Amino acid sequence: MLFTHPCVRPLPHGGSRALRVRAVLTCLMLAIAFPCLSGGARAHGIAGNRLFPGTLSFDDPAVMDELVLDGSSSNHPPEAGDDVVDNTFSWEFSRLLTPTLSLSVSNGYIHRNWGSVSRSGLDETSLMLKTLLWQNDLHEVMVSAGFAGSIGRTGAQGVGANQFTTVAPSLFFGKGFGDAPAALAWLRPFAITGVLSAEVPTAGTSMTLDNSIAGQLVPEPFSTSTVLHWGLSIQYSTFYLTPRFTPGRLPNQEPLYQFIPLVELAVDSPVGKPSVATVNPGLVYVADKYQIGAEAILPLNGAAGHSTGVRAQLLLFTDDLLPSLFGKPVFGR
């Protein structure tokens, strides 16, 4: 999933465009305009000694076979009336088509509660293509790109699922500092990852729900807008504190079985409207067949609300869990 953060779709009138933890940033990949400049990445998002874990607020730069299960709860204030509470469960399945190109499909279930009225339903269905552009193991660099879009009218309007299609070209990157010189050895466990995406609606207007009348949800037209999504994470790999790490050398085995504390910054900037920004401190553990993680969702501005949310995630490496089915890409070696 690209983002588990707000998107183009609005909250109903009386519910601000504040933080909404989405089941998934939707992805219908229409084309990839970039050539592939690197060899295939190993599983688990590894570049040399660096393991880039799956981030929870937005997608990471790795291209691999995986199944992601995500649950979250977020409470944010509307423009008027009771607080809006979103409880979501989402999933995303990604499959390698070639060693450097993956296709994913995702969806989710949302329960939204305005206090006086509540609705439950599916988010919109989504697809995503993602390709690895460049990987440098010695310098712990990974760059990938994609072009995403949601499929309108495939989710429930009552929970805010888009009733229009969107497209979103995206760029993902990761850089570890394990190659830092001895004088900066303290920097080696750190890494950064990030994403930049522009989500463009294919329709100028759509319908949302007005909940300004207590106990009622009334259809109401609104103007759509392009949204710039961007995210940045700072990570600390405990692998670099162990004898398994040797400066200047690639590892003999994959740098698995480690805890990685991280802090994620996720920002959505709709054109002509206030940005929604959260900072999300968390912790993940990465093993050979799975990753588990959790984080708090802390609003950074008024548009993101004033209440703390929480998100938990289970990521399964399907190529290791079921090698007979997912041990090789659909096309390629």
C-alpha positions as a Markdown table, in Angstrom:
| # | Residue | x | y | z |
|---|---|---|---|---|
| 1 | Met | 0.0 | 0.0 | 0.0 |
| 2 | Leu | 1.2 | 3.4 | -0.8 |
| 3 | Phe | -0.3 | 5.3 | 2.2 |
| 4 | Thr | -2.4 | 4.5 | 5.2 |
| 5 | His | -3.0 | 8.2 | 5.5 |
| 6 | Pro | -5.7 | 10.6 | 4.3 |
| 7 | Cys | -6.4 | 10.8 | 0.6 |
| 8 | Val | -8.4 | 12.8 | -2.0 |
| 9 | Arg | -11.7 | 11.6 | -0.6 |
| 10 | Pro | -13.2 | 14.0 | 2.0 |
| 11 | Leu | -14.8 | 13.4 | 5.3 |
| 12 | Pro | -18.5 | 14.1 | 5.2 |
| 13 | His | -19.5 | 17.7 | 5.8 |
| 14 | Gly | -19.2 | 18.3 | 9.5 |
| 15 | Gly | -16.1 | 16.0 | 9.5 |
| 16 | Ser | -12.9 | 17.9 | 8.5 |
| 17 | Arg | -10.3 | 16.6 | 6.1 |
| 18 | Ala | -8.4 | 15.7 | 9.1 |
| 19 | Leu | -6.5 | 12.5 | 9.8 |
| 20 | Arg | -8.3 | 9.4 | 8.5 |
| 21 | Val | -6.4 | 6.2 | 8.7 |
| 22 | Arg | -7.3 | 4.5 | 5.5 |
| 23 | Ala | -7.4 | 0.9 | 4.8 |
| 24 | Val | -5.1 | 1.5 | 1.9 |
| 25 | Leu | -3.9 | 4.2 | -0.4 |
| 26 | Thr | -5.4 | 2.8 | -3.5 |
| 27 | Cys | -3.4 | 1.8 | -6.4 |
| 28 | Leu | -4.4 | 1.0 | -9.9 |
| 29 | Met | -1.1 | 1.1 | -11.8 |
| 30 | Leu | -1.6 | 2.1 | -15.4 |
| 31 | Ala | 2.0 | 2.3 | -16.6 |
| 32 | Ile | 5.6 | 2.5 | -15.6 |
| 33 | Ala | 7.5 | 5.1 | -17.4 |
| 34 | Phe | 10.9 | 4.3 | -16.0 |
| 35 | Pro | 13.4 | 1.7 | -17.2 |
| 36 | Cys | 14.8 | -0.8 | -14.7 |
| 37 | Leu | 18.4 | 0.0 | -14.0 |
| 38 | Ser | 19.4 | -2.7 | -11.5 |
| 39 | Gly | 19.4 | -6.4 | -10.9 |
| 40 | Gly | 16.8 | -8.1 | -8.8 |
| 41 | Ala | 16.5 | -7.3 | -5.2 |
| 42 | Arg | 16.7 | -10.0 | -2.6 |
| 43 | Ala | 13.6 | -10.6 | -0.5 |
| 44 | His | 12.8 | -8.6 | 2.6 |
| 45 | Gly | 14.0 | -5.2 | 1.2 |
| 46 | Ile | 17.7 | -5.8 | 1.8 |
| 47 | Ala | 20.5 | -3.7 | 0.3 |
| 48 | Gly | 23.8 | -5.0 | 1.6 |
| 49 | Asn | 23.8 | -4.9 | 5.4 |
| 50 | Arg | 20.7 | -2.8 | 5.4 |
| 51 | Leu | 17.3 | -4.2 | 5.9 |
| 52 | Phe | 14.6 | -1.6 | 5.0 |
| 53 | Pro | 11.5 | -2.8 | 7.0 |
| 54 | Gly | 8.0 | -2.3 | 5.8 |
| 55 | Thr | 6.9 | 1.1 | 7.0 |
| 56 | Leu | 3.4 | 1.3 | 8.5 |
| 57 | Ser | 2.2 | 4.8 | 7.4 |
| 58 | Phe | 3.3 | 4.5 | 3.7 |
| 59 | Asp | 5.0 | 2.1 | 1.3 |
| 60 | Asp | 8.7 | 1.3 | 1.5 |
| 61 | Pro | 11.1 | 1.1 | -1.5 |
| 62 | Ala | 11.3 | -2.7 | -1.6 |
| 63 | Val | 9.8 | -4.7 | -4.5 |
| 64 | Met | 8.9 | -8.3 | -3.3 |
| 65 | Asp | 6.3 | -10.9 | -2.6 |
| 66 | Glu | 4.3 | -10.1 | 0.5 |
| 67 | Leu | 1.0 | -10.1 | 2.2 |
| 68 | Val | 0.3 | -7.1 | 4.5 |
| 69 | Leu | -2.4 | -7.1 | 7.2 |
| 70 | Asp | -3.0 | -3.7 | 8.9 |
| 71 | Gly | -5.3 | -2.6 | 11.7 |
| 72 | Ser | -5.7 | 0.9 | 13.0 |
| 73 | Ser | -7.9 | 3.2 | 15.1 |
| 74 | Ser | -8.0 | 7.0 | 14.8 |
| 75 | Asn | -10.1 | 9.7 | 16.5 |
| 76 | His | -10.3 | 13.2 | 14.9 |
| 77 | Pro | -12.5 | 16.2 | 15.4 |
| 78 | Pro | -15.0 | 17.3 | 12.7 |
| 79 | Glu | -15.8 | 20.9 | 12.0 |
| 80 | Ala | -18.9 | 20.5 | 14.1 |
| 81 | Gly | -20.6 | 17.9 | 16.3 |
| 82 | Asp | -19.1 | 14.8 | 17.7 |
| 83 | Asp | -15.7 | 13.4 | 17.0 |
| 84 | Val | -15.2 | 11.0 | 14.1 |
| 85 | Val | -13.7 | 7.6 | 14.9 |
| 86 | Asp | -12.3 | 5.4 | 12.2 |
| 87 | Asn | -11.5 | 1.7 | 12.9 |
| 88 | Thr | -10.0 | 0.0 | 9.9 |
| 89 | Phe | -8.7 | -3.3 | 8.8 |
| 90 | Ser | -6.8 | -3.5 | 5.5 |
| 91 | Trp | -4.9 | -6.0 | 3.4 |
| 92 | Glu | -2.5 | -5.9 | 0.5 |
| 93 | Phe | -1.1 | -8.8 | -1.6 |
| 94 | Ser | 2.0 | -8.2 | -3.7 |
| 95 | Arg | 3.4 | -10.6 | -6.3 |
| 96 | Leu | 6.6 | -10.3 | -8.3 |
| 97 | Leu | 6.0 | -10.4 | -12.0 |
| 98 | Thr | 9.8 | -10.2 | -12.7 |
| 99 | Pro | 12.7 | -9.9 | -10.3 |
| 100 | Thr | 12.3 | -6.1 | -10.3 |
| 101 | Leu | 8.5 | -5.5 | -11.0 |
| 102 | Ser | 5.6 | -6.3 | -8.6 |
| 103 | Leu | 1.8 | -6.1 | -8.9 |
| 104 | Ser | -0.3 | -5.7 | -5.8 |
| 105 | Val | -4.0 | -5.7 | -5.0 |
| 106 | Ser | -5.5 | -4.2 | -1.8 |
| 107 | Asn | -8.7 | -3.3 | 0.0 |
| 108 | Gly | -10.0 | -2.8 | 3.5 |
| 109 | Tyr | -12.9 | -2.6 | 5.8 |
| 110 | Ile | -13.8 | 0.6 | 7.7 |
| 111 | His | -16.1 | 1.3 | 10.6 |
| 112 | Arg | -16.8 | 5.0 | 10.9 |
| 113 | Asn | -18.6 | 6.5 | 13.9 |
| 114 | Trp | -19.7 | 10.1 | 14.1 |
| 115 | Gly | -21.2 | 9.6 | 17.6 |
| 116 | Ser | -24.9 | 10.1 | 16.5 |
| 117 | Val | -24.6 | 7.8 | 13.5 |
| 118 | Ser | -22.1 | 5.1 | 12.3 |
| 119 | Arg | -21.5 | 3.3 | 9.0 |
| 120 | Ser | -19.4 | 0.2 | 8.0 |
| 121 | Gly | -18.2 | -0.9 | 4.6 |
| 122 | Leu | -15.4 | -1.7 | 2.2 |
| 123 | Asp | -12.8 | 0.8 | 1.0 |
| 124 | Glu | -12.3 | 1.0 | -2.7 |
| 125 | Thr | -10.4 | -1.8 | -4.4 |
| 126 | Ser | -6.9 | -1.0 | -5.7 |
| 127 | Leu | -4.0 | -2.3 | -7.7 |
| 128 | Met | -0.4 | -1.2 | -7.9 |
| 129 | Leu | 2.6 | -1.8 | -10.1 |
| 130 | Lys | 6.0 | -1.0 | -8.6 |
| 131 | Thr | 9.5 | -1.3 | -10.2 |
| 132 | Leu | 13.0 | -1.3 | -8.7 |
| 133 | Leu | 15.1 | 1.4 | -10.4 |
| 134 | Trp | 18.4 | 1.2 | -8.7 |
| 135 | Gln | 20.1 | -0.7 | -5.8 |
| 136 | Asn | 23.6 | -0.3 | -4.4 |
| 137 | Asp | 24.4 | -2.9 | -1.8 |
| 138 | Leu | 27.7 | -1.4 | -0.7 |
| 139 | His | 26.2 | 2.0 | -0.1 |
| 140 | Glu | 22.8 | 0.7 | 1.1 |
| 141 | Val | 20.7 | 2.5 | -1.5 |
| 142 | Met | 17.4 | 1.5 | -2.9 |
| 143 | Val | 15.2 | 3.5 | -5.3 |
| 144 | Ser | 11.9 | 2.4 | -6.9 |
| 145 | Ala | 9.0 | 4.0 | -8.7 |
| 146 | Gly | 5.3 | 3.3 | -9.5 |
| 147 | Phe | 2.2 | 4.8 | -10.9 |
| 148 | Ala | -0.9 | 4.2 | -8.9 |
| 149 | Gly | -4.6 | 4.8 | -9.0 |
| 150 | Ser | -7.8 | 3.9 | -7.2 |
| 151 | Ile | -10.9 | 2.3 | -8.8 |
| 152 | Gly | -13.8 | 4.6 | -8.1 |
| 153 | Arg | -17.2 | 3.2 | -7.0 |
| 154 | Thr | -15.8 | 0.0 | -5.6 |
| 155 | Gly | -16.2 | 1.0 | -2.0 |
| 156 | Ala | -18.9 | 2.2 | 0.3 |
| 157 | Gln | -19.8 | 5.9 | 0.1 |
| 158 | Gly | -20.9 | 5.8 | 3.7 |
| 159 | Val | -17.4 | 5.3 | 5.0 |
| 160 | Gly | -15.8 | 7.8 | 2.6 |
| 161 | Ala | -14.5 | 5.5 | -0.1 |
| 162 | Asn | -13.8 | 7.4 | -3.3 |
| 163 | Gln | -16.6 | 7.4 | -5.8 |
| 164 | Phe | -14.2 | 8.5 | -8.5 |
| 165 | Thr | -10.9 | 7.1 | -9.9 |
| 166 | Thr | -7.5 | 8.6 | -9.0 |
| 167 | Val | -4.0 | 8.1 | -10.5 |
| 168 | Ala | -0.8 | 8.6 | -8.6 |
| 169 | Pro | 2.8 | 8.4 | -9.9 |
| 170 | Ser | 5.1 | 7.8 | -7.0 |
| 171 | Leu | 8.8 | 7.7 | -6.2 |
| 172 | Phe | 10.3 | 5.6 | -3.2 |
| 173 | Phe | 13.8 | 5.7 | -1.8 |
| 174 | Gly | 15.9 | 4.3 | 1.0 |
| 175 | Lys | 19.4 | 5.1 | 2.2 |
| 176 | Gly | 21.3 | 3.4 | 5.0 |
| 177 | Phe | 24.4 | 4.9 | 6.7 |
| 178 | Gly | 26.3 | 1.7 | 7.3 |
| 179 | Asp | 28.9 | 2.9 | 4.9 |
| 180 | Ala | 29.8 | 5.9 | 7.2 |
| 181 | Pro | 33.5 | 6.2 | 8.1 |
| 182 | Ala | 34.9 | 5.2 | 11.4 |
| 183 | Ala | 34.8 | 8.8 | 12.7 |
| 184 | Leu | 31.0 | 8.6 | 12.3 |
| 185 | Ala | 30.5 | 5.0 | 13.4 |
| 186 | Trp | 27.6 | 6.1 | 15.6 |
| 187 | Leu | 25.7 | 7.0 | 12.4 |
| 188 | Arg | 25.9 | 3.5 | 10.9 |
| 189 | Pro | 22.7 | 2.0 | 12.4 |
| 190 | Phe | 20.6 | 4.9 | 11.1 |
| 191 | Ala | 18.7 | 4.9 | 7.8 |
| 192 | Ile | 16.0 | 7.0 | 6.1 |
| 193 | Thr | 13.3 | 6.0 | 3.7 |
| 194 | Gly | 10.7 | 8.1 | 2.0 |
| 195 | Val | 8.0 | 8.5 | -0.7 |
| 196 | Leu | 6.6 | 11.3 | -2.8 |
| 197 | Ser | 3.3 | 10.8 | -4.6 |
| 198 | Ala | 0.8 | 13.1 | -6.4 |
| 199 | Glu | -2.7 | 11.7 | -6.4 |
| 200 | Val | -4.8 | 13.1 | -9.2 |
| 201 | Pro | -8.6 | 12.6 | -9.4 |
| 202 | Thr | -10.0 | 11.8 | -12.8 |
| 203 | Ala | -13.3 | 13.7 | -12.0 |
| 204 | Gly | -13.7 | 17.3 | -11.0 |
| 205 | Thr | -16.7 | 16.7 | -8.8 |
| 206 | Ser | -18.1 | 13.9 | -6.8 |
| 207 | Met | -20.5 | 13.1 | -3.9 |
| 208 | Thr | -19.9 | 12.9 | -0.2 |
| 209 | Leu | -22.2 | 12.6 | 2.8 |
| 210 | Asp | -23.4 | 15.5 | 5.0 |
| 211 | Asn | -23.8 | 14.5 | 8.7 |
| 212 | Ser | -24.6 | 18.0 | 10.0 |
| 213 | Ile | -28.1 | 16.8 | 10.9 |
| 214 | Ala | -27.8 | 14.5 | 13.9 |
| 215 | Gly | -28.5 | 10.9 | 13.0 |
| 216 | Gln | -28.7 | 11.5 | 9.2 |
| 217 | Leu | -26.2 | 11.2 | 6.3 |
| 218 | Val | -27.3 | 13.3 | 3.3 |
| 219 | Pro | -25.5 | 13.1 | -0.1 |
| 220 | Glu | -23.7 | 16.4 | -1.0 |
| 221 | Pro | -21.6 | 17.4 | -4.0 |
| 222 | Phe | -18.0 | 18.5 | -3.6 |
| 223 | Ser | -15.1 | 19.5 | -5.8 |
| 224 | Thr | -12.2 | 17.0 | -5.9 |
| 225 | Ser | -8.5 | 18.2 | -5.7 |
| 226 | Thr | -5.0 | 16.8 | -6.4 |
| 227 | Val | -3.3 | 15.7 | -3.2 |
| 228 | Leu | 0.5 | 15.6 | -2.7 |
| 229 | His | 1.4 | 12.7 | -0.4 |
| 230 | Trp | 4.9 | 12.5 | 1.1 |
| 231 | Gly | 6.4 | 10.5 | 3.9 |
| 232 | Leu | 9.8 | 10.2 | 5.6 |
| 233 | Ser | 11.0 | 7.6 | 8.1 |
| 234 | Ile | 14.1 | 7.6 | 10.3 |
| 235 | Gln | 15.1 | 4.1 | 11.4 |
| 236 | Tyr | 17.7 | 2.5 | 13.8 |
| 237 | Ser | 18.9 | -1.0 | 12.9 |
| 238 | Thr | 20.0 | -3.0 | 15.9 |
| 239 | Phe | 21.9 | -5.4 | 13.5 |
| 240 | Tyr | 24.8 | -2.9 | 13.5 |
| 241 | Leu | 25.2 | -3.4 | 17.3 |
| 242 | Thr | 26.0 | -7.1 | 16.8 |
| 243 | Pro | 29.1 | -9.0 | 15.7 |
| 244 | Arg | 27.2 | -10.0 | 12.5 |
| 245 | Phe | 28.1 | -6.5 | 11.1 |
| 246 | Thr | 31.6 | -5.9 | 9.7 |
| 247 | Pro | 32.3 | -2.4 | 8.3 |
| 248 | Gly | 33.0 | -2.4 | 4.6 |
| 249 | Arg | 31.9 | -5.9 | 4.0 |
| 250 | Leu | 28.6 | -7.4 | 2.7 |
| 251 | Pro | 26.9 | -9.8 | 5.1 |
| 252 | Asn | 27.3 | -13.6 | 4.8 |
| 253 | Gln | 23.6 | -14.0 | 5.7 |
| 254 | Glu | 20.6 | -11.8 | 5.4 |
| 255 | Pro | 20.4 | -9.2 | 8.3 |
| 256 | Leu | 17.2 | -10.7 | 9.7 |
| 257 | Tyr | 16.0 | -11.3 | 13.3 |
| 258 | Gln | 16.3 | -7.7 | 14.5 |
| 259 | Phe | 14.3 | -5.0 | 16.2 |
| 260 | Ile | 14.1 | -1.7 | 14.4 |
| 261 | Pro | 12.8 | 1.4 | 16.2 |
| 262 | Leu | 11.5 | 4.0 | 13.7 |
| 263 | Val | 9.7 | 7.4 | 13.5 |
| 264 | Glu | 7.5 | 8.1 | 10.5 |
| 265 | Leu | 6.4 | 11.5 | 9.2 |
| 266 | Ala | 3.3 | 11.4 | 6.9 |
| 267 | Val | 1.9 | 14.5 | 5.2 |
| 268 | Asp | -1.0 | 15.0 | 2.8 |
| 269 | Ser | -1.3 | 18.3 | 1.1 |
| 270 | Pro | -4.5 | 18.8 | -0.9 |
| 271 | Val | -4.2 | 21.7 | -3.4 |
| 272 | Gly | -5.8 | 24.8 | -2.0 |
| 273 | Lys | -6.6 | 23.1 | 1.4 |
| 274 | Pro | -4.7 | 22.7 | 4.7 |
| 275 | Ser | -2.2 | 19.9 | 5.0 |
| 276 | Val | -2.7 | 16.9 | 7.3 |
| 277 | Ala | 0.4 | 15.9 | 9.1 |
| 278 | Thr | 1.2 | 13.2 | 11.7 |
| 279 | Val | 4.3 | 11.8 | 13.3 |
| 280 | Asn | 4.2 | 8.1 | 14.1 |
| 281 | Pro | 6.8 | 6.6 | 16.4 |
| 282 | Gly | 6.9 | 2.8 | 16.4 |
| 283 | Leu | 8.8 | -0.4 | 16.6 |
| 284 | Val | 9.1 | -3.4 | 14.2 |
| 285 | Tyr | 10.6 | -6.8 | 14.5 |
| 286 | Val | 11.8 | -8.6 | 11.3 |
| 287 | Ala | 12.2 | -12.4 | 11.1 |
| 288 | Asp | 12.8 | -14.7 | 8.1 |
| 289 | Lys | 9.1 | -15.2 | 7.3 |
| 290 | Tyr | 7.3 | -12.3 | 8.9 |
| 291 | Gln | 7.5 | -8.8 | 10.2 |
| 292 | Ile | 5.4 | -7.4 | 13.1 |
| 293 | Gly | 5.1 | -3.8 | 14.1 |
| 294 | Ala | 3.1 | -1.1 | 15.8 |
| 295 | Glu | 3.1 | 2.7 | 16.1 |
| 296 | Ala | 1.3 | 5.6 | 17.6 |
| 297 | Ile | -0.4 | 8.2 | 15.4 |
| 298 | Leu | 0.3 | 11.7 | 16.8 |
| 299 | Pro | -1.2 | 14.7 | 15.0 |
| 300 | Leu | 1.2 | 17.6 | 14.2 |
| 301 | Asn | -1.4 | 20.2 | 13.3 |
| 302 | Gly | -5.0 | 21.1 | 13.8 |
| 303 | Ala | -6.1 | 19.6 | 10.5 |
| 304 | Ala | -4.9 | 16.2 | 11.8 |
| 305 | Gly | -6.9 | 16.5 | 15.0 |
| 306 | His | -5.9 | 16.4 | 18.7 |
| 307 | Ser | -6.2 | 12.7 | 19.6 |
| 308 | Thr | -3.7 | 9.9 | 19.5 |
| 309 | Gly | -4.4 | 6.9 | 17.3 |
| 310 | Val | -2.7 | 3.5 | 17.0 |
| 311 | Arg | -1.7 | 1.2 | 14.1 |
| 312 | Ala | -0.5 | -2.4 | 14.1 |
| 313 | Gln | 0.8 | -4.5 | 11.2 |
| 314 | Leu | 1.7 | -8.0 | 10.3 |
| 315 | Leu | 3.7 | -8.5 | 7.1 |
| 316 | Leu | 4.2 | -12.0 | 5.7 |
| 317 | Phe | 7.0 | -12.8 | 3.3 |
| 318 | Thr | 5.0 | -15.2 | 1.0 |
| 319 | Asp | 8.1 | -16.4 | -1.0 |
| 320 | Asp | 9.6 | -17.8 | 2.3 |
| 321 | Leu | 6.3 | -19.0 | 3.7 |
| 322 | Leu | 5.2 | -20.8 | 0.5 |
| 323 | Pro | 8.3 | -21.2 | -1.7 |
| 324 | Ser | 6.6 | -23.7 | -4.0 |
| 325 | Leu | 4.0 | -21.1 | -5.0 |
| 326 | Phe | 5.9 | -17.8 | -4.7 |
| 327 | Gly | 9.6 | -18.9 | -4.8 |
| 328 | Lys | 10.0 | -17.4 | -8.3 |
| 329 | Pro | 8.6 | -14.4 | -10.2 |
| 330 | Val | 5.7 | -15.1 | -12.5 |
| 331 | Phe | 8.0 | -14.1 | -15.5 |
| 332 | Gly | 11.7 | -14.4 | -15.3 |
| 333 | Arg | 14.3 | -16.4 | -13.5 |
